[in-house]
């Protein structure tokens, strides 16, 4: 599927940083004249005007632009451009290009001139005929993967579940927490992490997400009421301490979705191992670009969590962004669904206080 147009009205919009803040726009035809300079030098008199026709080919290309800076095609549904350039009635160029190969080298130079210190950029082709295509960061292709059918009788390897280490226990009264009213999973945050989650810079164009690192402890207290896991069976209570919030690498995103890849998990596991600290994957977080006052996790979010984060104490953080407001909540599994968790924040004395999820000004 393709759309044909003259290049005159087409622009390239530029976005800066991981939050993809709009930076400005450049004429697509001017970028293409620079990109095609070697092919244009031999056709007709140099003073003759160029006439350029483009065909926007809807063939997705999720790969990043090659070069020293990370540059995302935020409208990667248009992965190829058909280009016809004529001069004085003579066709000088008539071929189809990958967008990243055609514009990538020029854009690497352009963004370096705009801000040499910024390493992450985004761009998209803009034309009235493309207005219906949402911006998005495509999910990267993961190399080195293979499909396995575990039902096959003949295999040269076996798959077995690795036993999880026991979860250490703690009496919540030592932390100033009343154990009697605790839910199955309670999230503990330092004041710094709590403030960071409410203040960190987040995109208003694409959903963002990442991982929550920390440690988990099992509640030891004879005063608490037994919890049920959703199937009527009694289960433990857990205190989940969040020590670090890290954005996911190699992830895809759009205005209404966020997608992890296997490489996202590989990178966070490498980070945990390299830290040398007693730190584990406590769960994940992502943003919704709309009010959360009357909504929580989507059905897709719930399915992702239940299928990927299998421990009963792992949590899903949700940050709703709307206008200048931000709402932070956490959820944990309860049978085949998810329930909101209480949040407790540590004060300067090392004791914890309950923090109600509330809409706050996002500045």
Protein Blocks (a to p, Z undefined) as FASTA:
>chain_A
ZZdddfklpccdddedjkopafbdcdfklmmmmmmmmmmmmgojfkbccddddddddddd
fbccedjbdcddfblmlmbccddddeehiafbdcdddfklmmmmmmmmmmmmmommbmbd
cdddddfklmmpccdddddddehiacddfkbfbdcbdcddddddddddddfklnopafkl
pcfbdcdddfklmmmmmmpccdfkbccdddddddddddddfkbccddehlopacdddddd
dfbdcddehiacdfkbccddfklmmmmmmmmmmnopacddfbdcddddbdfklcccdfkl
mmmmmmmmmcfkbccdddddehjbccddddddehjaccddddddddfkopacdddddddd
dZZ
